Amino acid sequence: VDHFFTKLIELAPEAVVKDTEIVAKLSKDYYWYSPILEKDLAGKQAEYVIVPETEKILKDTLQLAVEEKIPVTLRGAGTGNYGQAVPMTGGLVVDLSKLNKVIEIGDGFVKVQAGMRIRELEKQISNTGQELTIYPSTFVKATIGGFIAGGSGGIGSVTWGNLWDGNVLSAKVLTMEEDIQELIIEGEELMDYIHSYGTTGIITEVTIPIKPVTSWVQELISFTHLQEAFQFSKQIAQDNSLKKRLVSVCEDPIPSFFRPLKKIVTNKDQHLVLIEIAEQDHGRLVEIAHTHNGISIHTVEAEFYRKGIGISDFTWNHTTLWALKADKSWTYLQNFFSLESVLSQIAQIKERFGDEVLIHVEWLRDRGKLIPAGLPLVKYQSKERLYEIIDFFNEIGASVNDPHTYLLGAGGWNLQLESIAKKKKENDPFKLLNQEKLPAYDLIKDYL
Ligand code: FAD
């Protein structure tokens, strides 16, 4: 009989997952978006999974894992795309989805347990006339802790920036020291936890900023020329007098992959701009679209916002999802185009790769700077070809954040890896948390 399993059962019989199929399921995330990760991570599986319902059970479980030196991988909803939540060395997966209570809603902030689903959180705060600043397009499933530890930005980022732009105010974190400590993290130190894949600690609570609620209208605008779609999207993204939550551009034929929009996107050869804009600015938006030869093809009025399928269900990495549903051979990249030369960069990519690469851009702010962030679709042929495409993007200055690796830092954004590695040494001296996700390169290898 397995000694650690017996101890887990003694600790919290109801919380331990016994069904091996569920153990297998809770060992995976959405890494299969990448044909490379699909191969690399096949068969990686936890030996144990626990779904604690109280912080006490969570703490006791972690203490036991430290005593027994069992590797621990945290899980929110497992919607990450880079195998962030996959246990590389087996061990224990701790699913935090039942630690999901709102603790306090104040004026301008909410304090919540990490396992809370983001849509549910937004519903609860909307009762106080407030709303979230940013959230991923997976908000229906994703947890707030998983977003902070594994995500970057999403709806709202065109105005409010990414996770590291003031969208996390504080976090309560458990360490994996011999005696587990509870830390309150604020200010700059949060950067050691945001998008760190839970390698530096277990986030149990977060406080995030919220804003007075806005009535959002969703709009689909269609263009015959990609250049015009871009110029329009840029003007909207740059105009601070227009209040918006989302500005996305999808090159033809991406809109044809959006099956639920079949009756709306009827014209062939059209590029789409997908927008969420404050109700009071909607009229101006449509007028500006006309000046760029854009045609409004669908409007979701504010009263129907988030009721049924919405425009944002076709943006961010949901765009890739619809492409994959249409044809499994699509995959994607993440890159930052340059604000000044985005059009010439796109022209170079199209000239070189044609329809092997389809342009998809999300406008966002990163540390205050407006960026056309690419999530281009790529028709996958081979690993070599994919890296040829990545090299070309990098050569023309459209720098790629490689989403085809599970290593922290490569697929993520501008991370302070050295600082994260130092923090890991302090908080996780037995190196149990999310093993093998930190890259062992020179700068940080002394800390690992
Ligand atoms: P998980 O996948 O469960 O975990 C993510 C990482 O955080 C893992 O490394 C895990 O170990 C760690 N972790 C989880 N909980 C904790 C905790 N409490 N403490 C410490 N570490 C923890 N991402 C975006 O940023 N923006 C998007 O718009 C977006 N769109 C997406 C669209 C699709 C269709 C898909 C499949 C993915 C998308 N993603 C996006 C990626 C992902 O959905 C989000 O990052 C999501 O917020 C992750 O939340 P989760 O609860 O599923 O986290």
Boltz pocket constraint, residues with backbone or C-beta under 6 A from the ligand:
constraints:
  - pocket:
      binder: B
      contacts: [[A, 29], [A, 30], [A, 73], [A, 74], [A, 75], [A, 76], [A, 77], [A, 78], [A, 79], [A, 80], [A, 81], [A, 84], [A, 85], [A, 96], [A, 114], [A, 115], [A, 135], [A, 136], [A, 137], [A, 138], [A, 141], [A, 142], [A, 143], [A, 144], [A, 145], [A, 146], [A, 147], [A, 148], [A, 149], [A, 150], [A, 151], [A, 152], [A, 153], [A, 154], [A, 155], [A, 196], [A, 197], [A, 198], [A, 199], [A, 201], [A, 202], [A, 203], [A, 204], [A, 315], [A, 316], [A, 317], [A, 318], [A, 321], [A, 434]]
      max_distance: 6.0
